[in-house]
Amino acid sequence: MLTVAMKLENGIQQPGFLLALRFLALVLWSFPGARALDNGLAMTPTMGWLHWERFMCNVDCQEEPDSCISEKLFMQMAELMDSDGWKDVGYEYLCIDDCWMAPKRDSKGRLQADPKRFPGGIQGLANYVHSKGLKLGIYADVGNKTCAGFPGSFGYYDIDAQTFADWGVDLLKFDGCHCDSMEHLENGYKHMSLALNRTGRSIVYSCEWPLYMWPFRKPNYTEIRQYCNHWRNFDDVYDSWQSIKNILDWTSSNQKRIIDVAGPGGWNDPDMLVIGNFGLSWDQQVTQMALWAIMAAPLLMSNDLRHISPQAKALLQDKDVIAINQDPLGKQGYRLRKEDNIEVWERPLSDLAWAVAMVNLQEIGGPRFYTISIASLGQGMACIPDCIITQLLPVKRKLGFYQWTSDLKIQINPTGTVLLRLAAN
Ligand code: GLA
């Protein structure tokens, strides 16, 4: 629940210098970020579904026909993405992760899908996925093997890029396991990017380059952005609150380094949405959705669309929250402050609007009140001279008219988040 401490009902005159500030903000925020991979894709963060967190490397279709990695699983998900409103709100890419391959390449050196689990081949699956108005993503690895031990792409970058293009693949997640050296890793990621471009097919290129570099040296994000449409920085997401907290901590600790490089065409990827699974409470699911919107993160769900609660579905399909994630300005948000176990994050949006998320990280006690001065939001410019504030999460409701001099008092559940949108009056 959210209550308002000081709400001023009457507008005041807009002093000239405040209007000038608004204009300056517009100019500054409109400045383009670093040069992006020139494939015209991912102008807003990629949205879709990715099998890994929920289904992992289950290849036992005998014992578990409904949850093994097989064409049946992807066809069922494609059908639901089309029929259950997912596609309509933007979830477009249906993505295969590790463990789709046969253990050996074919006689011409091409990757092949496991024939038992994918009897129609990837091309057949791509056709089906396209017939539903969706796009197909696939997985490969820059090294000698994939993380789960299937054939790696090292030495085969051009062949693999062409194979994926021939099959009609629309996205490649390129993992970084089993590389011999940093040079191998870096050159491999670059080589595959150019190889994909040379095929002439539009293929979103999802990298894990910085994640595998961090233990050895600081990644050069300006360079990575020139080759990848999004890039993983940190550990794999798990279906747990601890995992979500770790990802948020890593992101805020490194925000100075990673935020400015994100923008249309290239995004930091904090990994999959695990909303609709087993490990997060309702409030924690709200936190993941809100913060993934603030972080301008790819929204790749990893859940079972055949068995998902109406509540989780409504959260994942929340158009207002998705609109923040997909905001065309494409500026990633950041953590503004952390105080007494409350974190305040904010993100500039187009039309001089701002999104603000307040997270209550205290895991003892009940809902807590937090008061913040409106003037401290949006670098002093979120509400000049006044604005309308709408709460989007945990439930949508209009909070009303605020002035720059107002305070905002909100109540946040333990491990939950209140997500707000501040817009010109
Ligand atoms: C790595 C990646 C995961 C997933 C697995 C598959 O751990 O970071 O996202 O792709 O490999 O083996």
Boltz pocket constraint, residues with backbone or C-beta under 6 A from the ligand:
constraints:
  - pocket:
      binder: B
      contacts: [[A, 52], [A, 97], [A, 98], [A, 146], [A, 147], [A, 148], [A, 175], [A, 208], [A, 236]]
      max_distance: 6.0
